[in-house]
Every structure is written in C-alpha cells, then in structure tokens.
Amino acid sequence: MNPGYRLVGDKTYPQIAADYQHGFDVLRALPCDIFLGAHGGYFGLMEKHTRWKAGDRDAFIDPQGYKAYVADREQAFQAELRRQEAGSR
C-alpha cells in the first residue's frame, strides 16, 4: 500500500477496499510464467539478467516469484486495512 491511501471511510470511493481485494483475487488467478514489474526490484531484475547473460535462457521464468510477490502485497494490504479499520472505531 502506498502511504496516504484511505481504505476505510472514504466517502468519494467507499468500495476501495473491496476493489483492492478483487484485484488481488484476479492476480492470484492469473497464470504467470514470466514475472515482470514496473520496478526491477519487484522481480529480481538484476539477478535474473545476470543469469540470462550467462546463458540461462529460462532466467526470467518465475511463476513462484510472481505468486510470492502477489501474496506479499496482499498481506501488506490486509495489514493496512486492519490498521485503518481499528483506527476508525
């Protein structure tokens, strides 16, 4: 979660938390062999590129890395949602 996102009590977007959760549901259901992201750190670009340059033509095939990244981000989302829910009481 990026800092500043209101997941609870946002009158302009009351379903934001449900939409986030739906996004994670979709991401978990997608098949993914080659995991790329907006930032190289998301998917280990430097390490994979080094392996690829050394001849490992499967270096970027990483379905488990994709699943782990999505699970990590979903856990961070859930933690932030719980924190905001507790603060709104």
C-alpha positions in Angstrom: 0.0 0.0 0.0 1.3 3.4 -0.9 1.2 5.8 2.1 -1.9 8.0 2.2 -4.5 5.6 0.7 -7.7 5.7 2.7 -9.2 2.2 2.6 -11.8 2.9 5.3 -14.3 5.8 5.4 -13.6 7.3 2.0 -16.9 8.9 1.0 -15.7 9.5 -2.5 -14.7 5.9 -3.1 -16.4 3.7 -0.4 -15.7 0.4 -2.2 -11.9 0.9 -2.5 -11.0 -1.9 -0.1 -13.3 -4.3 -2.0 -11.9 -3.3 -5.3 -8.3 -3.8 -4.0 -9.3 -7.3 -2.8 -10.9 -8.1 -6.1 -7.7 -7.1 -7.8 -5.7 -9.5 -5.6 -8.3 -12.2 -6.4 -7.7 -11.7 -10.1 -3.9 -11.6 -9.8 -3.9 -14.8 -7.8 -6.0 -16.5 -10.5 -3.8 -15.4 -13.5 -1.3 -17.8 -14.9 2.1 -16.2 -15.0 5.3 -17.7 -16.3 7.4 -14.6 -16.8 7.1 -12.1 -13.9 8.0 -8.5 -14.8 7.0 -5.4 -12.9 7.2 -1.6 -13.1 10.4 -1.7 -11.0 13.2 -4.2 -11.3 13.3 -4.8 -7.6 9.8 -6.2 -7.7 11.0 -9.3 -9.6 14.8 -9.5 -9.2 15.8 -8.0 -12.5 19.5 -7.7 -11.8 19.9 -11.2 -10.6 17.8 -12.6 -13.5 19.5 -10.5 -16.1 22.9 -11.7 -14.9 21.8 -15.3 -15.2 20.3 -14.6 -18.6 23.6 -13.1 -19.8 25.4 -16.1 -18.6 23.3 -18.3 -20.8 20.3 -19.2 -18.6 17.5 -18.7 -21.2 14.9 -19.6 -18.5 16.2 -17.0 -16.0 13.0 -14.9 -16.2 10.6 -17.8 -15.9 9.4 -17.4 -12.3 5.8 -18.3 -11.6 6.6 -18.9 -7.9 8.2 -15.4 -7.6 5.1 -13.9 -9.1 2.9 -15.8 -6.6 5.1 -14.8 -3.7 5.1 -11.1 -4.7 1.3 -11.1 -5.0 0.9 -12.8 -1.7 3.3 -10.4 0.0 1.5 -7.3 -1.4 -1.9 -8.8 -0.4 -0.6 -9.3 3.1 0.6 -5.7 3.3 -2.9 -4.6 2.0 -4.7 -6.7 4.6 -2.4 -5.4 7.4 -3.1 -1.8 6.4 -6.8 -2.4 6.1 -6.9 -3.9 9.6 -4.9 -0.9 10.9 -7.3 1.6 9.3 -10.4 -0.4 10.5 -9.1 -0.4 14.1 -8.4 3.4 13.9 -11.9 4.2 12.6 -13.7 2.7 15.7 
